[in-house]
Amino acid sequence: MDNIPDQPASTFNLQVPEDLEVVAAELELQGKYQEAKESYQNALDVGMRVVGKKHTLVHKCTRHLGRVHLHLGHFAEARQYCNTAFEMKVQELGDGHPELAEDLNELGLVMLEQADYIGTQQCFCRALCIVNDNACLETAKSLYGMGRMLHKQAKLPESEAQHLRALGIRKQVLGDSHVYVAESLIGLVEVMVGKADFSRAREFATMALELMQQAFCTDHPKVAMAQFWLGWVKLEQGIFGQAEEHLATALAIRKKSFGVEHPDVAQSLDGMGEVLWKQRKFPEAEEYYSDALSIRKSVFGDCHPDVAQSLNNLGTLMFDAGRLSQAEKYNNQALEIRIRVWGSDHPDIAHSFNNLGCIMHNQDKLDDAEECHSKALAIKEHTLGKNHLHVAQSLGNLSCVMQKQGRLLEAEEHAERAVAIMRQALGDEHLDLSQYHMNFGFILHQQGRFAQAEEHFRTAQTIVEQVLGDEHPDVANILTWHGIAAFRQEKYSCAEKCHRRALAIRKLALGDLDPEVALSLHFLGLVLHEQDKLADAEMVLETCLEIKKRVLGGDSPDVIAVLSKLDEIREQMGA
């Protein structure tokens, strides 16, 4: 025993917190953030006792705790730990040492989640100035953070440039298959979605998911992030079945990893709500959107961009469900938050004006609707460029208002431009394009240009059938207008075929006694009458009359119109 050299007690004491830190780092790598937090906290507590608060290990554990709290969605705690770690490093090395960059980057990412964009920019810019090395991983991290911040500010070209620089450094230093490469790819996915470049977005998202799955187990939170974004891209492309599968997978992983009260869970709930809303499953979508709003208010408070997004989603859903007073309330709340956060010139504010314009349109407040849509269009053209997908949305909405005001030439000009932008952004087969063709068709139909209107209705029908199937209720709606346009051109055989198909779809989807079924019967009866198929026309219109009386009452103008046509048919049959 005497020949064993003496060793300082601190060396033996330090081994315990160092071992705890190694265990914590491994848990963090596995995505077990709650357990990692506890191990880092133990390492910090032991380290403080045995080596004091100025030791490097204590600083590292403090910074690690900030990062893990960020993963867990505990932003106030994350900011406190990251700020403490930064101040410790400044006291040790001064305020210009390159090692400060790591602490500044961690602090900047926390501020980003808190929507403190001034603080975020200061952290990342300072880190970049301190390091001043274009081949350094901390430089890449600063650029990645700047890219995310610029995306949230809707500065898409600048965001893309920063993400590409970060990606280049990470590939150069780490190779093509590292998880940080996947992280940069996901940053680019967000940008491409914002630019409506969905083919590149899908390419990047697919690559990111493959890299994350190679690096981590299937239920890792990083895999969930990649699943979410691939699902979101497919949602934007109208591939709802695959989108829902990816989004549901991401939600399940995140709930398992974080519990319920976490912003990533709220993001996934939003995704599920979106894919259900797009399929017009309103009650299910409302449940997901409401849960997301509750989580975001709990995590962020009442004045945060993500809270505004949840309110926006609920407002859009209420509008589509015909609940206009609730839609207006939610959208006004979202607009108020967005103006407080962004000022007056941001795409999110344009979205709120867009939604409010649609509500005003439905309430026949056409001047107010035009004002809202014009404001939205001006903001979008300024922030996103004149050929962006969202610009087409505002052009389409303005065309509908102008059509209702009788300004048909202006409406046509806006509708034509909207269709051109949508085709360029999404291709010829995207579901959203179908509605723009329908709107253009309505305007042409109102001008008496029935052949051109029919062409747009037929194009919309083809798109919807390809995406949603031949028996979807939206197909019936388009077939009805297709049939009307054919009828006005005296193409009665085509019109009959359209209305019979619409009738069959509506009976299957809605039952035999729905008002939409009566509508198809009414149009079919008119077509049959024009073809002198009087007995068939009488039978169809009698069925129509029975439904309309049950739903509308005997004195309804619709009932009187059907009775009048039946009298005409019976007079002809008697003659």
Solvent accessible surface area in square Angstrom, and as a share of the most:
residue,aa,sasa,rsa
1,M,192,0.86
2,D,150,0.77
3,N,136,0.70
4,I,108,0.55
5,P,113,0.71
6,D,147,0.76
7,Q,100,0.44
8,P,87,0.55
9,A,70,0.54
10,S,57,0.37
11,T,63,0.37
12,F,124,0.51
13,N,64,0.33
14,L,32,0.16
15,Q,94,0.42
16,V,81,0.47
17,P,0,0.00
18,E,64,0.29
19,D,68,0.35
20,L,46,0.23
21,E,20,0.09
22,V,102,0.58
23,V,79,0.46
24,A,0,0.00
25,A,46,0.36
26,E,83,0.37
27,L,28,0.14
28,E,21,0.09
29,L,109,0.54
30,Q,68,0.30
31,G,6,0.06
32,K,94,0.40
33,Y,7,0.03
34,Q,79,0.35
35,E,86,0.38
36,A,0,0.00
37,K,44,0.18
38,E,88,0.39
39,S,14,0.09
40,Y,1,0.01
41,Q,57,0.25
42,N,75,0.38
43,A,0,0.00
44,L,19,0.09
45,D,59,0.31
46,V,25,0.14
47,G,0,0.00
48,M,87,0.39
49,R,178,0.65
50,V,48,0.28
51,V,40,0.23
52,G,28,0.27
53,K,131,0.56
54,K,170,0.72
55,H,63,0.28
56,T,66,0.38
57,L,9,0.05
58,V,3,0.01
59,H,6,0.03
60,K,69,0.29
61,C,0,0.00
62,T,6,0.03
63,R,18,0.07
64,H,23,0.10
65,L,0,0.00
66,G,0,0.00
67,R,45,0.16
68,V,0,0.00
69,H,14,0.06
70,L,27,0.14
71,H,45,0.20
72,L,13,0.06
73,G,7,0.07
74,H,66,0.29
75,F,15,0.06
76,A,72,0.56
77,E,76,0.34
78,A,0,0.00
79,R,76,0.28
80,Q,127,0.57
81,Y,50,0.19
82,C,1,0.01
83,N,58,0.30
84,T,56,0.32
85,A,0,0.00
86,F,25,0.10
87,E,87,0.39
88,M,36,0.16
89,K,12,0.05
90,V,41,0.24
91,Q,151,0.67
92,E,95,0.43
93,L,61,0.30
94,G,32,0.31
95,D,94,0.49
96,G,54,0.51
97,H,62,0.27
98,P,77,0.48
99,E,92,0.41
100,L,0,0.00
101,A,0,0.00
102,E,58,0.26
103,D,1,0.00
104,L,4,0.02
105,N,0,0.00
106,E,4,0.02
107,L,7,0.04
108,G,0,0.00
109,L,18,0.09
110,V,0,0.00
111,M,19,0.09
112,L,1,0.01
113,E,37,0.17
114,Q,55,0.24
115,A,22,0.17
116,D,41,0.21
117,Y,25,0.09
118,I,132,0.67
119,G,9,0.09
120,T,0,0.00
121,Q,83,0.37
122,Q,119,0.53
123,C,9,0.05
124,F,0,0.00
125,C,48,0.29
126,R,92,0.33
127,A,1,0.00
128,L,42,0.21
129,C,103,0.62
130,I,31,0.16
131,V,26,0.15
132,N,130,0.67
133,D,66,0.34
134,N,111,0.57
135,A,48,0.37
136,C,34,0.21
137,L,60,0.30
138,E,39,0.18
139,T,4,0.02
140,A,0,0.00
141,K,35,0.15
142,S,0,0.00
143,L,1,0.00
144,Y,19,0.07
145,G,0,0.00
146,M,15,0.07
147,G,0,0.00
148,R,50,0.18
149,M,1,0.01
150,L,18,0.09
151,H,46,0.20
152,K,60,0.25
153,Q,44,0.19
154,A,13,0.10
155,K,95,0.40
156,L,15,0.07
157,P,94,0.59
158,E,84,0.38
159,S,0,0.00
160,E,23,0.10
161,A,53,0.41
162,Q,33,0.15
163,H,1,0.01
164,L,78,0.39
165,R,119,0.43
166,A,0,0.00
167,L,17,0.08
168,G,40,0.39
169,I,13,0.07
170,R,4,0.02
171,K,73,0.31
172,Q,132,0.59
173,V,69,0.40
174,L,56,0.28
175,G,31,0.30
176,D,96,0.50
177,S,73,0.47
178,H,64,0.29
179,V,33,0.19
180,Y,93,0.36
181,V,1,0.01
182,A,0,0.00
183,E,27,0.12
184,S,0,0.00
185,L,2,0.01
186,I,6,0.03
187,G,2,0.02
188,L,0,0.00
189,V,0,0.00
190,E,34,0.15
191,V,0,0.00
192,M,0,0.00
193,V,24,0.14
194,G,18,0.18
195,K,75,0.32
196,A,3,0.02
197,D,40,0.21
198,F,12,0.05
199,S,81,0.52
200,R,86,0.31
201,A,0,0.00
202,R,80,0.29
203,E,97,0.44
204,F,24,0.10
205,A,1,0.01
206,T,50,0.29
207,M,72,0.32
208,A,0,0.00
209,L,15,0.07
210,E,90,0.40
211,L,19,0.10
212,M,1,0.01
213,Q,79,0.35
214,Q,134,0.60
215,A,53,0.41
216,F,30,0.12
217,C,75,0.45
218,T,107,0.62
219,D,55,0.29
220,H,4,0.02
221,P,13,0.08
222,K,52,0.22
223,V,1,0.01
224,A,0,0.00
225,M,43,0.19
226,A,1,0.01
227,Q,19,0.09
228,F,5,0.02
229,W,29,0.10
230,L,9,0.04
231,G,0,0.00
232,W,46,0.16
233,V,0,0.00
234,K,17,0.07
235,L,2,0.01
236,E,34,0.15
237,Q,44,0.19
238,G,5,0.05
239,I,55,0.28
240,F,15,0.06
241,G,59,0.57
242,Q,83,0.37
243,A,0,0.00
244,E,51,0.23
245,E,119,0.53
246,H,29,0.13
247,L,0,0.00
248,A,41,0.32
249,T,49,0.29
250,A,0,0.00
251,L,17,0.08
252,A,62,0.48
253,I,12,0.06
254,R,5,0.02
255,K,85,0.36
256,K,152,0.64
257,S,34,0.22
258,F,32,0.14
259,G,33,0.31
260,V,90,0.52
261,E,99,0.44
262,H,5,0.02
263,P,17,0.10
264,D,47,0.24
265,V,0,0.00
266,A,0,0.00
267,Q,48,0.21
268,S,0,0.00
269,L,6,0.03
270,D,9,0.05
271,G,0,0.00
272,M,12,0.05
273,G,0,0.00
274,E,29,0.13
275,V,0,0.00
276,L,12,0.06
277,W,52,0.18
278,K,47,0.20
279,Q,41,0.18
280,R,126,0.46
281,K,84,0.35
282,F,33,0.14
283,P,103,0.64
284,E,80,0.36
285,A,0,0.00
286,E,45,0.20
287,E,116,0.52
288,Y,58,0.22
289,Y,3,0.01
290,S,45,0.29
291,D,66,0.34
292,A,0,0.00
293,L,21,0.10
294,S,68,0.44
295,I,5,0.03
296,R,15,0.05
297,K,85,0.36
298,S,78,0.51
299,V,39,0.22
300,F,34,0.14
301,G,30,0.29
302,D,99,0.51
303,C,51,0.31
304,H,14,0.06
305,P,16,0.10
306,D,39,0.20
307,V,0,0.00
308,A,0,0.00
309,Q,64,0.28
310,S,0,0.00
311,L,5,0.03
312,N,16,0.08
313,N,12,0.06
314,L,2,0.01
315,G,0,0.00
316,T,30,0.17
317,L,2,0.01
318,M,2,0.01
319,F,48,0.20
320,D,46,0.24
321,A,40,0.31
322,G,53,0.51
323,R,92,0.33
324,L,39,0.19
325,S,87,0.56
326,Q,64,0.29
327,A,0,0.00
328,E,44,0.20
329,K,100,0.42
330,Y,37,0.14
331,N,0,0.00
332,N,67,0.34
333,Q,74,0.33
334,A,0,0.00
335,L,22,0.11
336,E,104,0.47
337,I,14,0.07
338,R,2,0.01
339,I,79,0.40
340,R,164,0.60
341,V,42,0.24
342,W,44,0.15
343,G,35,0.33
344,S,88,0.57
345,D,66,0.34
346,H,12,0.05
347,P,8,0.05
348,D,32,0.17
349,I,1,0.01
350,A,0,0.00
351,H,39,0.17
352,S,0,0.00
353,F,32,0.13
354,N,6,0.03
355,N,21,0.11
356,L,10,0.05
357,G,0,0.00
358,C,26,0.16
359,I,0,0.00
360,M,30,0.13
361,H,34,0.15
362,N,88,0.45
363,Q,62,0.27
364,D,93,0.48
365,K,94,0.40
366,L,34,0.17
367,D,109,0.56
368,D,67,0.35
369,A,0,0.00
370,E,39,0.17
371,E,95,0.42
372,C,20,0.12
373,H,1,0.00
374,S,48,0.31
375,K,89,0.38
376,A,0,0.00
377,L,24,0.12
378,A,63,0.49
379,I,18,0.09
380,K,0,0.00
381,E,41,0.19
382,H,141,0.63
383,T,35,0.21
384,L,34,0.17
385,G,32,0.30
386,K,129,0.55
387,N,98,0.50
388,H,13,0.06
389,L,22,0.11
390,H,53,0.24
391,V,0,0.00
392,A,0,0.00
393,Q,61,0.27
394,S,0,0.00
395,L,3,0.01
396,G,4,0.03
397,N,28,0.14
398,L,5,0.03
399,S,0,0.00
400,C,29,0.18
401,V,0,0.00
402,M,11,0.05
403,Q,32,0.14
404,K,105,0.45
405,Q,54,0.24
406,G,48,0.46
407,R,78,0.29
408,L,37,0.19
409,L,139,0.69
410,E,72,0.32
411,A,0,0.00
412,E,26,0.12
413,E,119,0.53
414,H,34,0.15
415,A,3,0.02
416,E,99,0.44
417,R,87,0.32
418,A,1,0.00
419,V,11,0.06
420,A,58,0.45
421,I,6,0.03
422,M,4,0.02
423,R,118,0.43
424,Q,138,0.61
425,A,26,0.20
426,L,28,0.14
427,G,33,0.31
428,D,80,0.41
429,E,115,0.52
430,H,13,0.06
431,L,22,0.11
432,D,47,0.24
433,L,1,0.01
434,S,9,0.06
435,Q,95,0.42
436,Y,30,0.11
437,H,13,0.06
438,M,12,0.05
439,N,21,0.11
440,F,15,0.06
441,G,0,0.00
442,F,48,0.20
443,I,1,0.00
444,L,2,0.01
445,H,24,0.11
446,Q,95,0.42
447,Q,51,0.23
448,G,39,0.37
449,R,80,0.29
450,F,38,0.16
451,A,65,0.50
452,Q,82,0.36
453,A,0,0.00
454,E,3,0.02
455,E,105,0.47
456,H,32,0.14
457,F,0,0.00
458,R,107,0.39
459,T,50,0.29
460,A,0,0.00
461,Q,22,0.10
462,T,64,0.37
463,I,4,0.02
464,V,4,0.02
465,E,36,0.16
466,Q,111,0.49
467,V,47,0.27
468,L,40,0.20
469,G,29,0.28
470,D,86,0.45
471,E,111,0.50
472,H,39,0.17
473,P,52,0.33
474,D,37,0.19
475,V,0,0.00
476,A,0,0.00
477,N,67,0.35
478,I,9,0.05
479,L,3,0.02
480,T,4,0.03
481,W,87,0.31
482,H,12,0.05
483,G,0,0.00
484,I,26,0.13
485,A,0,0.00
486,A,0,0.00
487,F,52,0.22
488,R,128,0.47
489,Q,53,0.24
490,E,127,0.57
491,K,82,0.35
492,Y,51,0.19
493,S,86,0.56
494,C,41,0.24
495,A,0,0.00
496,E,21,0.09
497,K,141,0.60
498,C,7,0.04
499,H,2,0.01
500,R,106,0.39
501,R,75,0.28
502,A,0,0.00
503,L,20,0.10
504,A,62,0.48
505,I,8,0.04
506,R,9,0.03
507,K,81,0.34
508,L,124,0.61
509,A,51,0.39
510,L,78,0.39
511,G,32,0.31
512,D,88,0.45
513,L,88,0.44
514,D,36,0.19
515,P,68,0.43
516,E,66,0.30
517,V,0,0.00
518,A,2,0.02
519,L,62,0.31
520,S,0,0.00
521,L,8,0.04
522,H,30,0.13
523,F,50,0.21
524,L,1,0.00
525,G,0,0.00
526,L,44,0.22
527,V,1,0.01
528,L,0,0.00
529,H,15,0.07
530,E,80,0.36
531,Q,48,0.21
532,D,106,0.55
533,K,80,0.34
534,L,34,0.17
535,A,64,0.50
536,D,61,0.32
537,A,0,0.00
538,E,36,0.16
539,M,121,0.54
540,V,14,0.08
541,L,0,0.00
542,E,71,0.32
543,T,60,0.35
544,C,0,0.00
545,L,20,0.10
546,E,101,0.45
547,I,3,0.02
548,K,14,0.06
549,K,93,0.39
550,R,152,0.55
551,V,68,0.39
552,L,88,0.44
553,G,31,0.30
554,G,48,0.46
555,D,130,0.67
556,S,16,0.10
557,P,108,0.68
558,D,66,0.34
559,V,0,0.00
560,I,100,0.51
561,A,49,0.38
562,V,0,0.00
563,L,64,0.32
564,S,67,0.43
565,K,39,0.17
566,L,0,0.00
567,D,88,0.45
568,E,77,0.35
569,I,0,0.00
570,R,97,0.35
571,E,130,0.58
572,Q,78,0.35
573,M,86,0.38
574,G,69,0.67
575,A,121,0.94
